[in-house]
Amino acid sequence: MALHWLSEVPQAVVKKGSPLYNKGRVWINRGRQNIAEAYSKQSEKDLNVFIKCRAREMAAGAVLFLCMMGRPDTWSPVQQVSVGGEFCGQDFEDAWDELVTQGIISADLRDSFNLPWYFPNADEVREAVEKCGAFEIESLQVCEGVPSMPEEDFEEYIKDPKMFGRMKSNLVKSFVGSLVEAHIGKERTEMFFQVFAEKAAALLPYNPPSRLVTCTVASLIRK
């Protein structure tokens, strides 16, 4: 499931003055197409390296099973997740903006942080596998509507905006808290996730969340 993590954010995305500089944002979802395409190229490079490494480890006839965060083939790179299904959506972006507004961090410090995530579709995974040339694709599909938590737990969380905000903030902190802390320090990271919880709670009535995510799944046979 970790293959949506990039080895690095494309350097041009965080380089001030670059035409790909992702000013005012910290991810690509519903952002600029050219920035998303830079992420796509980095994802292709990383997937190719990963698949080549697995090929060196495996004997002919062995099976490699992949399951990662993904997106439907009809979605462009700027549409990484569905509305309501974002782990790091508008509330995450708003939390960064709030820290800038309060003078806790500078706008430049916000702009130099970008999430190293890219959710590939089936075509992008297929291209990486075929470029490697060491595996035969037995099956490759996008699975939509995969539950990220039990329905009973989810229904309980969304009854109370404050509880939902804390849950979402803690969940996202478990994913990216170490990255945020490395970027802005421990004390400001605690402030950030408190603000994030508040933003998630405030947005809940206007942006109904979903517990369903999309995964790209593949079964590959070593040639």
N, C-alpha and C positions, 0 to 999 in steps of 0.2 A: 504493500500500500504506500510505500514511501517514494515511489518512482516519480511522483509529481514534484518532488523537491529537486530544484536545480543545484548543480555544483556551485554556481555563482549567479548573481544578477548580472545581465549584460552590462559591461562597463559604461557604454554610451548612455544607458538609462539614468545613471547616477552622476554623470559628468556634466557639471554646470557649463552651459554654453553649447552643449551638443544638441543637434536637432532632435535627438531622441530623449532628451532630458525630461523626466517624468515629473515636472514641476506641479506641486500642489496635490500630488497623489502618492499612494504607497503600494499600489498594485495595478494590474492591467484590466481587471474586470470592468466592463463598460467604459473603458478608457480609449486611448488613441490606437488606431489600427497599426501604425508603423512600430509603435512600442511593443504591441502584442506580437508582431511578427518577429521582432528581435528576441523575445522570449521563446517563440516557437523554434527558432534556429538553435538557441541554446539547449532547448529540450531535446531536439533531434540529435544534437552532438552528444549529449549526456546519455540518451537512450542507446545510441550506437556503441558508445564505450562500454556501457553496462552489458549489452548483449554479447559483444566480443569477448569480454572477460568471462562470462558464463560459458561461452562456447569453448574456451580453453580448458575449462574445468570438467566438461561433460563428454562422455563417450557417445559414439554413434547409437542412435535409437533411444537415448535418454530424453525425458520430457521436461521442459521448463514451463512452469505455470506462472503467469503474471496476472496480478489484480491491482489496479491503481485507480486513483481518482481520474475521472475522464469527463468527456462531454459528448453530446450527440454530434454526428457528422455534419448535420445541417447548421450547427452553430459556428460562427466565426471565432477566431482566437480572442476577440474582445469580450465575447460572452462565455466566460469560464464556468459560471454557475447560474442557476435559475434565480429569479427574484424570490426572496424569502428563504432560499436555501444556502445563503452565503454564511460561511463561518466568519469571514472578514469582509463584511459588506459596508454599506454606507455608515453604519454606526462605528465601525473601526476607523474609517477615514475621518469621521466627525470627531472622534476622540483625539486624533493627532491635531486636527485644526483647533480644538479647544485648548490644548496645551500651548499652541502657538499664540492664540488670542490672549491667554492668561500670562504670557511672557515666561512660561516655564521652560520652553525650548524655542529656538529660532526657527524661522521658516526654512532656512537652509538645512538645518539638522533634520527636520521632518522630510524634506525632499531627498535627502541622501539615504533614507531608509526605504527599501522596497522589498516586498515579500518575494522570496525565491521559489515561487510556486508556478507551475504550468500544468494544466489538465489537458492531456492530448486526446484527440479523438481516434477512432479506429484506423483511419487512413494514415494518420501521422505515425502510429505504432507500426502499421504495415510497412511503411516506407523505411523505417529504421531497421526492421527485421530483414527486409529484402536487400538493403544496402550492405548489411553484414554478410549475408549469403550463407551462413552456417546452419540456419534452421529452416525447416519446412513448417508453414503455418497450418496446424491441424484445425484450429478454430480461433476466431477473433470476433468479438462482439462488444457492443456497448450495452450495459445493463442500466436502465433507468429505474427510478423509484426504489432504490436500495435504502432500507431504513438505517438511520445512523444511531437510533436508540429505540428502546421499547415504546410502543404507542402509549401505554399507561403512564410512563414517566413523563413523556412529552406533554400529554394532556394536563398533567398536574402542574408542570412548569408554566405553561402559558396561561393558567388561571390567575397568576400573580405576576405582574410586570417586574416588580423588584426581584422576585425569586428567579424569574427568567433571565433578567439582566445579570445577576450574580452567576447563574449557571453558565450562560454563554461566555461571560468574561473569564471564568475559571477554565472553561473548555479551551478557549483560544489561547489562554496563558500557558496551558499545558503543551500547546503546539509551538508557539512562537515566543513565549516569555523570555527564553534565554537570548534570542536574537534582539528583542527589544532592550533587554537589560544591557547587553554588550554595546548597544548603540547610544543609550541615553542614561545609563547608570541605574543602580538598584532603587534609590529613593524615587526617582522620577518614573520608573517603571511601575511602582506601586500606585503612584498617582494616576498614571495612564490607565491601568486596568480598573481603577475605581471609576474614572470618568467613562471608560468604555461600558462598564456595567450600567451606568446611569443613561448613557445614550441608547443602549440596547433596550432598556426598559421603556424609555420614552418613545422609541420607534415602534414598539410592539403593536399598539392599536392601529397604526397606519400602514404597517408592512407585515401582514400575517406570515409567520415563519413556517418553514417546512422541515420535517425531520428526514426527508428523502433526498438522497444524493445520487449521482451518476458515477458508475465505475466502468473502466475499460478492462476487459478480461481476455486473456489470450493463452492458448496452449500451443507450445512450440516443440517440434521434434528435431533433435540434433541429427544432422545429415551424416 
